[in-house]
Amino acid sequence: MKTSEHFLFKQTRSFSYAIALVCFAVAGCVSQEAELQQEAGGSTRQAAAFLTKARHTQDTSARIGLILAAADKASQGIAESNAPEARALYNTACAELAVSLKRSSSVPTLPATFATPAGSYVLKFDNGRVAARWDANYFTNLLTPSELKNKTFVSKQPPEGYGGVLVGVHRPPNPRAMLLPWIGVSAPVTAVLNFSRTAQSGKPAQATFTLYDPASKSTATIAGKQRPLAADLRAPFGYYRSPSFLGILGMLRPQKYSEKEGFFLVQPYDPKKIPIVFVHGLMAAPYMWLPVMAAFESDPVLRGKFQFWVFAYPTGNPIAYSALRLRQALNSVYQVYPQTRDMVIINHSLGGVLTHLQVINTGDALIKGIFKDKAPQIMAELPADSLVKQALVFEANPRIKLVVFICAPHRGAPLASNQIGTFGARLIMLPGQIVTGIGSKVLQAATSAAGAKGAYLPNSIHGLEPDSPLLLSMKTVPIEAPFHSIVGNNGRWNVPLKESSDGVVPYWSAHLNGALSEKVVPASHTTAFQNPDAITEMKRILHLYLKTSGR
């Protein structure tokens, strides 16, 4: 009995001793964790103080040094406790450093040493377009999202992740020679700072500054670990603004639109990415596509795989002439950028007819359809480089590998023939050089063949009439490229499909046999291209294209 009691006493004493050890160890861990949090809090407070002081410092070198110290202390806070406050300060410091380096005229040539109360830093750029890194010299300017005039695309909440979120603007001396808008192109940028060690008095820390392309890279080494990059991939589209009444001007006064006409890259050129060319419709402008582009870029499967381009044209001009201008623009891409991959075209409304005229081999089908019995004479008398033959006799573009038609009036629109359409057509003033280039004799022959009197050049509204000779003759020629169709029904599901309409283009006009797929969305003609169902369908088509194209 004593032996048992003695054994029990020894067990109890051993157990109590073990409990004491555990409690001591736990207390030690808690104390250590509290110390880490206190240290991290100290680093974060120091980072905030340095950043505040930097914002009130006029001297460029001193300001950059203080921002570096702020980023360094915030980076320590991230490494020690990953506190949200430390991450927010780090991200802000990285963004402010990028802006200061880009906009200050008195920045020393890097690498350069900056002295701060926290010690000295040797700052250098991690340059080059390698592994999704931007060359710092590539951008003309770096903007914070808050500086964008069009806030529609800017995230309402700070993006998750690490690094300073910016929008880079590339504007070379002659943008149009590179098929860029006059204001340049925008791109997403994430600025990141890494420190080799903590700055100490007399021993400079090495600070490496990197500008990442978050559309191509989602993580990077930050504060000693691989971490997700902060990014707002929609924000760069906020750099572009839609000029008022541009679409109306382009329809009614095509001559005054000429400076804005052409082919434009919306993002920096990348030969590895698949081009998507967007073609707008009647009385519209390329800016209408920005929400669609933003939606594509927000898709984790699509981002970084495509590059977005637009074709801007005065929509009042004759359809065949505008299609010729598009054909010339598409060819110019491969002259300026020979390594460009094959392309996808997404279009809306009249833009669908222009695209249709890129993917057929016409032979003499259009000439015969327009000039009837006078076609042989026209073909014989006109030189090969005449405007008429360039616009009506051509082969399908082999570089177009996929087309998405949205509410395209392949067989015309009754609206073009009614009183509203007739009134609108009368308001359009066509450029004189187009009429002169075609010639009165040819115009008279076309007018006579159509059963009308005089000699006039049909504008775009005339060309969209269901009995348009151009549209009727296009029906006789097969489309050479794979294509999908998206059709609007104005939300009227109670109407039989064949009798439905988007309010402008009837189903019987938008429908084409041979489509790989056809999606009907509950939208009107003017909103169908940005309808959620339509955007989901376009994403589905592009996902499928990536799989089948081997990308």
C-alpha positions as CSV (number, residue, x, y, z in Angstrom):
1,M,0.0,0.0,0.0
2,K,2.8,2.4,0.8
3,T,4.6,1.4,-2.3
4,S,1.5,2.2,-4.3
5,E,1.0,5.5,-2.5
6,H,4.7,6.3,-3.1
7,F,4.3,5.5,-6.8
8,L,1.2,7.6,-7.1
9,F,2.9,10.5,-5.3
10,K,5.8,10.2,-7.7
11,Q,3.5,10.1,-10.7
12,T,1.5,13.1,-9.4
13,R,4.7,15.1,-8.7
14,S,6.1,14.2,-12.1
15,F,2.8,15.2,-13.8
16,S,2.7,18.5,-11.9
17,Y,6.3,19.1,-13.0
18,A,5.4,18.4,-16.6
19,I,2.5,20.7,-16.4
20,A,4.7,23.4,-15.1
21,L,7.2,22.9,-17.9
22,V,4.4,23.1,-20.5
23,C,3.0,26.3,-18.9
24,F,6.5,27.8,-18.8
25,A,7.0,26.9,-22.4
26,V,3.6,28.3,-23.5
27,A,4.2,31.4,-21.5
28,G,7.6,31.7,-23.2
29,C,6.0,31.3,-26.6
30,V,3.3,33.8,-25.8
31,S,5.9,36.2,-24.5
32,Q,8.1,35.7,-27.6
33,E,5.0,36.3,-29.9
34,A,4.1,39.4,-28.0
35,E,7.7,40.6,-28.4
36,L,7.6,39.9,-32.1
37,Q,4.3,41.8,-32.4
38,Q,5.7,44.7,-30.4
39,E,8.8,44.8,-32.6
40,A,6.6,44.6,-35.8
41,G,4.5,47.3,-34.4
42,G,7.6,49.4,-33.8
43,S,8.7,48.8,-37.4
44,T,5.3,49.8,-38.7
45,R,5.1,52.9,-36.6
46,Q,8.6,53.9,-37.9
47,A,7.5,53.2,-41.5
48,A,4.5,55.5,-41.1
49,A,6.7,58.2,-39.5
50,F,9.2,58.0,-42.3
51,L,6.5,58.1,-45.0
52,T,4.8,61.1,-43.4
53,K,8.1,63.0,-43.2
54,A,8.9,62.1,-46.9
55,R,5.7,63.7,-48.0
56,H,6.7,67.0,-46.4
57,T,10.3,67.0,-47.7
58,Q,11.1,69.1,-50.8
59,D,14.6,67.8,-51.5
60,T,14.3,64.9,-54.0
61,S,17.2,62.8,-52.7
62,A,16.1,63.2,-49.1
63,R,12.5,62.3,-49.9
64,I,13.5,59.2,-51.8
65,G,15.7,58.2,-48.9
66,L,12.9,58.5,-46.4
67,I,10.6,56.5,-48.7
68,L,13.2,53.8,-48.8
69,A,13.4,53.8,-45.1
70,A,9.6,53.6,-44.8
71,A,9.5,50.6,-47.2
72,D,12.4,48.9,-45.4
73,K,10.7,49.2,-42.0
74,A,7.3,48.1,-43.4
75,S,9.1,45.2,-45.1
76,Q,10.5,44.2,-41.7
77,G,6.9,44.4,-40.3
78,I,5.7,42.1,-43.1
79,A,8.5,39.6,-42.4
80,E,8.0,39.6,-38.7
81,S,4.2,39.5,-38.4
82,N,2.7,40.1,-41.8
83,A,0.4,42.7,-40.3
84,P,-2.0,44.4,-42.7
85,E,-0.8,47.8,-41.6
86,A,2.7,46.9,-42.6
87,R,1.6,45.7,-46.0
88,A,-0.4,48.8,-46.6
89,L,2.5,51.1,-45.8
90,Y,4.9,49.0,-47.9
91,N,2.6,49.1,-50.9
92,T,2.1,52.9,-50.5
93,A,5.9,53.4,-50.2
94,C,6.6,51.4,-53.3
95,A,4.1,53.3,-55.3
96,E,5.3,56.7,-54.1
97,L,8.9,55.8,-54.8
98,A,8.1,54.8,-58.4
99,V,6.2,58.1,-58.9
100,S,9.1,60.2,-57.4
101,L,11.7,58.5,-59.5
102,K,9.8,58.9,-62.7
103,R,8.7,62.5,-62.2
104,S,11.5,64.2,-60.4
105,S,14.0,65.9,-62.7
106,S,16.8,65.9,-60.0
107,V,16.9,62.2,-59.3
108,P,20.5,60.9,-59.2
109,T,21.4,58.3,-61.8
110,L,20.9,54.8,-60.3
111,P,22.4,53.0,-58.7
112,A,22.8,55.7,-56.1
113,T,23.2,56.0,-52.3
114,F,20.6,57.7,-50.2
115,A,21.3,58.7,-46.5
116,T,18.4,58.5,-44.0
117,P,18.0,58.5,-40.2
118,A,17.7,54.7,-40.5
119,G,21.0,54.4,-42.3
120,S,22.1,54.5,-45.9
121,Y,20.6,52.6,-48.9
122,V,22.0,51.8,-52.3
123,L,19.1,51.8,-54.7
124,K,19.2,50.1,-58.0
125,F,16.7,49.1,-60.7
126,D,16.0,45.5,-61.6
127,N,15.6,46.3,-65.2
128,G,14.6,44.4,-68.4
129,R,11.5,42.8,-69.8
130,V,12.6,39.4,-68.4
131,A,10.2,37.2,-66.3
132,A,7.4,39.8,-66.6
133,R,9.6,42.7,-65.5
134,W,9.0,46.1,-67.1
135,D,12.0,48.2,-68.2
136,A,11.8,51.3,-66.1
137,N,12.8,53.4,-69.1
138,Y,9.9,52.1,-71.1
139,F,7.3,54.2,-69.4
140,T,6.8,57.9,-70.1
141,N,4.9,58.3,-66.9
142,L,3.6,56.3,-63.9
143,L,0.2,57.1,-62.5
144,T,-1.5,56.0,-59.3
145,P,-5.1,54.8,-59.9
146,S,-6.4,57.8,-58.0
147,E,-4.9,60.1,-60.7
148,L,-6.9,58.5,-63.5
149,K,-9.6,60.8,-64.8
150,N,-11.9,57.9,-65.7
151,K,-12.5,56.2,-62.3
152,T,-15.0,53.7,-63.8
153,F,-12.4,50.9,-64.0
154,V,-10.6,51.7,-60.7
155,S,-11.1,49.2,-57.9
156,K,-13.2,50.7,-55.1
157,Q,-11.2,48.7,-52.5
158,P,-7.4,48.5,-52.2
159,P,-6.3,45.4,-54.1
160,E,-5.1,42.4,-52.1
161,G,-1.4,41.4,-52.3
162,Y,1.9,43.2,-52.1
163,G,3.5,46.0,-54.0
164,G,2.6,49.4,-55.2
165,V,-0.3,49.4,-57.8
166,L,0.3,51.8,-60.7
167,V,-0.6,52.4,-64.3
168,G,2.3,52.8,-66.7
169,V,1.9,55.1,-69.8
170,H,4.1,54.5,-72.8
171,R,4.1,57.4,-75.3
172,P,7.0,57.4,-77.8
173,P,7.8,60.5,-79.9
174,N,5.7,59.5,-82.8
175,P,2.9,57.2,-81.4
176,R,1.0,56.8,-84.7
177,A,4.0,55.3,-86.5
178,M,3.8,52.5,-83.9
179,L,0.0,52.2,-84.3
180,L,-0.5,53.8,-80.8
181,P,-3.0,56.4,-79.8
182,W,-1.7,60.0,-79.6
183,I,-1.9,59.8,-75.8
184,G,0.1,56.5,-75.8
185,V,-0.9,53.2,-74.3
186,S,-1.4,52.1,-70.7
187,A,-0.4,49.0,-68.8
188,P,-0.7,47.5,-65.3
189,V,2.4,47.9,-63.1
190,T,3.3,46.6,-59.6
191,A,6.3,48.2,-57.9
192,V,8.3,46.1,-55.5
193,L,11.2,46.9,-53.2
194,N,13.5,44.2,-51.7
195,F,16.3,44.8,-49.2
196,S,19.3,42.6,-48.8
197,R,19.6,43.4,-45.1
198,T,18.5,46.0,-42.6
199,A,20.1,49.4,-43.1
200,Q,22.7,50.1,-40.4
201,S,24.8,53.1,-39.6
202,G,27.8,53.1,-41.9
203,K,26.8,50.0,-43.7
204,P,24.4,50.7,-46.6
205,A,21.6,48.2,-47.3
206,Q,21.1,47.1,-50.9
207,A,17.6,48.1,-52.2
208,T,16.4,46.6,-55.4
209,F,13.4,48.2,-57.2
210,T,11.4,46.1,-59.6
211,L,8.4,47.0,-61.8
212,Y,6.4,43.8,-62.5
213,D,3.7,43.2,-65.1
214,P,1.0,41.7,-62.9
215,A,-1.0,40.5,-66.0
216,S,1.9,38.1,-66.7
217,K,3.1,37.3,-63.2
218,S,1.0,36.9,-60.1
219,T,3.7,36.3,-57.4
220,A,7.1,37.6,-56.5
221,T,9.7,37.4,-53.7
222,I,8.9,40.2,-51.2
223,A,10.2,40.4,-47.6
224,G,12.0,37.0,-48.0
225,K,9.0,35.0,-49.2
226,Q,7.0,34.4,-52.4
227,R,3.9,36.5,-52.0
228,P,1.0,37.5,-54.3
229,L,1.4,40.7,-56.2
230,A,-1.1,43.5,-55.7
231,A,-2.8,44.4,-59.0
232,D,-5.7,46.3,-60.4
233,L,-5.8,44.9,-64.0
234,R,-8.9,47.0,-64.9
235,A,-7.4,50.3,-63.9
236,P,-5.2,50.9,-67.0
237,F,-8.4,51.1,-69.1
238,G,-9.3,54.2,-67.0
239,Y,-6.5,56.0,-68.8
240,Y,-8.7,56.4,-71.9
241,R,-11.6,58.7,-72.0
242,S,-14.4,58.8,-74.5
243,P,-14.7,62.1,-76.3
244,S,-18.2,63.5,-76.4
245,F,-20.3,63.0,-79.6
246,L,-17.3,61.3,-81.4
247,G,-19.6,58.5,-82.7
248,I,-22.2,61.0,-84.0
249,L,-19.5,63.1,-85.6
250,G,-18.1,60.0,-87.3
251,M,-21.4,59.2,-88.9
252,L,-22.6,62.6,-89.9
253,R,-19.3,64.3,-90.8
254,P,-16.8,61.5,-91.8
255,Q,-14.5,64.1,-93.3
256,K,-13.9,65.7,-89.8
257,Y,-13.2,62.3,-88.3
258,S,-10.2,61.5,-90.5
259,E,-7.6,62.4,-87.8
260,K,-9.1,59.9,-85.4
261,E,-9.4,57.2,-88.0
262,G,-7.1,54.2,-87.9
263,F,-5.8,51.2,-86.1
264,F,-4.8,51.5,-82.5
265,L,-3.1,49.3,-79.9
266,V,-4.7,49.7,-76.5
267,Q,-1.9,47.9,-74.7
268,P,1.9,47.6,-75.2
269,Y,2.7,45.4,-78.1
270,D,3.8,41.9,-77.2
271,P,4.5,39.4,-80.1
272,K,3.7,36.5,-77.8
273,K,0.1,37.5,-77.2
274,I,-2.8,36.8,-79.5
275,P,-4.3,40.0,-80.9
276,I,-8.0,40.6,-80.5
277,V,-9.3,43.3,-82.8
278,F,-12.5,45.1,-81.8
279,V,-14.6,46.8,-84.5
280,H,-17.4,49.1,-83.4
281,G,-20.7,49.8,-85.1
282,L,-22.7,52.7,-86.5
283,M,-22.5,56.0,-84.6
284,A,-20.1,54.4,-82.1
285,A,-16.4,54.7,-81.2
286,P,-13.7,52.3,-80.0
287,Y,-14.1,53.4,-76.3
288,M,-17.3,51.3,-76.1
289,W,-15.1,48.2,-75.9
290,L,-13.2,49.2,-72.7
291,P,-15.6,47.4,-70.3
292,V,-15.3,44.2,-72.4
293,M,-11.5,44.4,-72.4
294,A,-11.5,45.0,-68.7
295,A,-13.7,41.9,-68.2
296,F,-11.3,39.8,-70.3
297,E,-8.3,41.0,-68.4
298,S,-10.0,40.2,-65.1
299,D,-10.4,36.6,-66.2
300,P,-7.4,34.5,-64.7
301,V,-7.4,32.2,-67.8
302,L,-7.5,35.0,-70.4
303,R,-5.2,37.6,-68.8
304,G,-1.8,37.8,-70.3
305,K,-2.8,35.7,-73.3
306,F,-4.4,38.4,-75.5
307,Q,-3.6,41.9,-76.5
308,F,-6.4,44.4,-77.4
309,W,-6.5,46.5,-80.5
310,V,-9.2,48.6,-82.0
311,F,-10.2,49.9,-85.4
312,A,-11.7,53.5,-85.4
313,Y,-13.5,54.6,-88.5
314,P,-16.1,57.2,-89.5
315,T,-19.3,55.1,-89.7
316,G,-21.1,57.3,-92.2
317,N,-18.8,56.3,-95.1
318,P,-19.9,53.7,-97.6
319,I,-19.6,50.2,-96.1
320,A,-17.3,48.7,-98.8
321,Y,-15.0,51.7,-98.4
322,S,-14.8,51.3,-94.6
323,A,-14.2,47.6,-95.1
324,L,-11.3,48.5,-97.4
325,R,-9.9,50.8,-94.8
326,L,-10.1,48.0,-92.2
327,R,-8.4,45.6,-94.6
328,Q,-5.6,48.1,-95.1
329,A,-5.3,48.6,-91.4
330,L,-5.0,44.9,-90.7
331,N,-2.3,44.6,-93.3
332,S,-0.4,47.5,-91.8
333,V,-0.1,45.6,-88.5
334,Y,2.2,43.0,-90.0
335,Q,4.3,45.6,-91.7
336,V,4.9,47.5,-88.5
337,Y,5.1,44.4,-86.3
338,P,6.1,41.4,-88.5
339,Q,6.1,38.9,-85.6
340,T,2.4,39.4,-84.8
341,R,0.4,36.3,-84.3
342,D,-2.8,35.4,-86.1
343,M,-5.8,37.4,-84.8
344,V,-9.3,37.2,-83.5
345,I,-11.9,39.8,-84.4
346,I,-14.8,40.7,-82.2
347,N,-17.3,43.2,-83.7
348,H,-20.7,44.8,-83.1
349,S,-23.5,45.9,-85.5
350,L,-22.0,47.6,-88.7
351,G,-18.6,46.4,-87.5
352,G,-19.9,42.9,-88.2
353,V,-20.5,43.7,-91.9
354,L,-17.0,45.2,-92.2
355,T,-15.6,42.1,-90.6
356,H,-17.7,39.9,-92.9
357,L,-15.9,41.7,-95.8
358,Q,-12.5,40.5,-94.4
359,V,-13.2,36.8,-94.4
360,I,-14.7,36.1,-97.9
361,N,-13.1,35.5,-101.3
362,T,-15.2,37.8,-103.5
363,G,-14.0,37.1,-107.0
364,D,-16.4,39.1,-109.2
365,A,-19.4,38.3,-107.0
366,L,-19.7,41.8,-105.5
367,I,-19.0,43.6,-108.8
368,K,-21.8,41.5,-110.5
369,G,-24.2,42.1,-107.6
370,I,-23.8,45.9,-107.7
371,F,-23.3,46.6,-111.4
372,K,-25.4,43.7,-112.9
373,D,-25.0,43.6,-116.7
374,K,-22.5,46.4,-116.6
375,A,-20.1,44.3,-114.5
376,P,-17.9,43.0,-117.4
377,Q,-17.5,46.6,-118.7
378,I,-16.5,47.8,-115.2
379,M,-14.1,45.0,-114.7
380,A,-12.5,45.6,-118.1
381,E,-12.2,49.4,-117.9
382,L,-11.1,50.0,-114.3
383,P,-7.4,49.5,-113.4
384,A,-6.5,47.0,-110.7
385,D,-5.7,49.7,-108.2
386,S,-8.9,51.6,-108.7
387,L,-10.9,52.4,-105.6
388,V,-13.8,50.3,-106.8
389,K,-11.8,47.1,-107.4
390,Q,-9.8,47.5,-104.2
391,A,-13.1,47.8,-102.3
392,L,-15.0,45.0,-104.1
393,V,-12.4,42.5,-105.4
394,F,-10.3,40.8,-102.7
395,E,-9.4,37.5,-100.9
396,A,-10.1,36.5,-97.4
397,N,-7.5,37.5,-94.8
398,P,-5.7,34.3,-93.8
399,R,-4.5,35.9,-90.6
400,I,-8.0,36.1,-89.2
401,K,-8.5,32.8,-87.3
402,L,-11.7,33.5,-85.4
403,V,-14.6,35.9,-85.6
404,V,-17.3,36.8,-83.1
405,F,-20.3,38.6,-84.6
406,I,-22.5,40.5,-82.1
407,C,-25.8,41.8,-83.5
408,A,-24.4,42.0,-87.0
409,P,-26.9,43.0,-89.7
410,H,-25.7,40.5,-92.3
411,R,-28.9,40.9,-94.3
412,G,-29.6,44.5,-93.4
413,A,-31.9,46.3,-91.0
414,P,-35.4,47.5,-91.8
415,L,-34.7,50.6,-89.7
416,A,-32.3,51.8,-92.5
417,S,-35.3,51.9,-94.9
418,N,-37.9,53.6,-92.8
419,Q,-38.5,57.3,-92.3
420,I,-35.9,57.5,-89.5
421,G,-33.2,55.8,-91.6
422,T,-34.0,57.9,-94.6
423,F,-33.8,61.1,-92.6
424,G,-30.5,60.0,-91.0
425,A,-29.0,59.1,-94.4
426,R,-29.8,62.6,-95.7
427,L,-27.8,64.2,-92.9
428,I,-24.6,62.3,-93.7
429,M,-22.1,64.4,-95.7
430,L,-19.6,62.0,-97.5
431,P,-16.0,63.1,-98.1
432,G,-15.6,64.5,-101.6
433,Q,-12.4,62.6,-102.2
434,I,-14.3,59.3,-102.0
435,V,-16.8,60.4,-104.7
436,T,-14.0,61.8,-106.8
437,G,-12.0,58.6,-106.4
438,I,-14.8,56.4,-107.7
439,G,-15.9,58.7,-110.5
440,S,-19.3,59.8,-111.7
441,K,-19.4,57.3,-114.6
442,V,-19.0,54.3,-112.2
443,L,-21.5,55.8,-109.7
444,Q,-24.0,56.3,-112.5
445,A,-23.6,52.7,-113.6
446,A,-24.1,51.4,-110.1
447,T,-27.2,53.7,-109.6
448,S,-28.7,52.6,-112.9
449,A,-28.1,48.9,-112.0
450,A,-30.0,49.5,-108.8
451,G,-32.9,50.9,-110.7
452,A,-32.5,54.4,-109.6
453,K,-31.8,57.7,-111.5
454,G,-28.8,60.0,-111.3
455,A,-25.4,59.2,-109.8
456,Y,-25.0,59.0,-106.1
457,L,-22.8,57.2,-103.6
458,P,-24.7,55.2,-101.0
459,N,-23.6,55.9,-97.4
460,S,-23.6,53.4,-94.6
461,I,-27.3,53.7,-93.8
462,H,-28.2,53.2,-97.5
463,G,-25.9,50.2,-97.4
464,L,-27.7,48.6,-94.5
465,E,-31.1,48.5,-96.3
466,P,-32.2,44.9,-96.6
467,D,-32.3,45.2,-100.4
468,S,-28.7,46.6,-100.6
469,P,-26.9,45.1,-103.6
470,L,-23.8,44.8,-101.5
471,L,-25.4,42.8,-98.8
472,L,-27.4,40.6,-101.2
473,S,-24.2,39.7,-103.1
474,M,-22.3,39.0,-99.9
475,K,-24.8,36.2,-99.2
476,T,-23.6,34.3,-102.3
477,V,-20.0,34.0,-101.0
478,P,-19.1,31.6,-98.1
479,I,-17.2,32.9,-95.0
480,E,-13.8,31.3,-94.8
481,A,-12.9,31.8,-91.1
482,P,-14.5,30.0,-88.1
483,F,-17.1,32.2,-86.5
484,H,-19.6,32.5,-83.6
485,S,-22.7,34.6,-83.3
486,I,-24.2,36.5,-80.4
487,V,-27.8,37.8,-81.0
488,G,-30.0,40.1,-78.9
489,N,-33.7,39.6,-78.5
490,N,-34.5,42.6,-76.3
491,G,-35.4,40.4,-73.4
492,R,-38.6,39.2,-75.2
493,W,-38.5,35.4,-74.6
494,N,-42.2,35.1,-75.4
495,V,-41.5,35.9,-79.0
496,P,-40.6,33.1,-81.4
497,L,-36.8,33.2,-82.1
498,K,-37.3,33.7,-85.9
499,E,-39.5,36.7,-85.2
500,S,-37.4,38.3,-82.5
501,S,-35.2,41.4,-82.8
502,D,-32.8,43.4,-80.7
503,G,-34.8,46.5,-81.6
504,V,-32.6,47.3,-84.6
505,V,-31.4,44.1,-86.2
506,P,-33.9,41.2,-86.6
507,Y,-32.9,37.7,-85.8
508,W,-33.2,36.7,-89.5
509,S,-30.5,39.3,-90.3
510,A,-28.1,38.5,-87.4
511,H,-28.4,34.7,-87.8
512,L,-25.9,33.0,-90.1
513,N,-25.8,29.3,-91.0
514,G,-22.4,27.8,-90.4
515,A,-21.7,29.4,-87.0
516,L,-19.8,27.3,-84.6
517,S,-22.3,28.5,-81.9
518,E,-25.1,31.0,-81.6
519,K,-26.0,32.6,-78.3
520,V,-29.2,34.7,-77.8
521,V,-28.9,37.2,-75.0
522,P,-31.7,39.3,-73.4
523,A,-30.3,42.7,-74.5
524,S,-31.1,45.5,-76.9
525,H,-28.9,46.3,-79.9
526,T,-27.0,49.1,-78.2
527,T,-26.2,47.2,-75.0
528,A,-25.7,43.6,-76.2
529,F,-22.0,43.8,-76.5
530,Q,-21.6,44.5,-72.8
531,N,-24.5,42.3,-71.6
532,P,-23.2,39.9,-68.8
533,D,-24.4,36.9,-70.8
534,A,-22.7,38.1,-73.9
535,I,-19.4,38.7,-72.0
536,T,-19.6,35.3,-70.5
537,E,-20.2,33.8,-73.9
538,M,-17.2,35.7,-75.4
539,K,-15.0,34.4,-72.5
540,R,-16.2,30.8,-73.2
541,I,-15.3,31.2,-76.9
542,L,-11.8,32.6,-76.1
543,H,-11.2,29.8,-73.5
544,L,-12.0,27.3,-76.2
545,Y,-9.8,29.1,-78.7
546,L,-6.8,29.0,-76.3
547,K,-7.3,25.3,-76.0
548,T,-7.6,24.6,-79.8
549,S,-4.9,27.1,-80.8
550,G,-2.3,25.3,-78.7
551,R,-1.6,28.3,-76.4
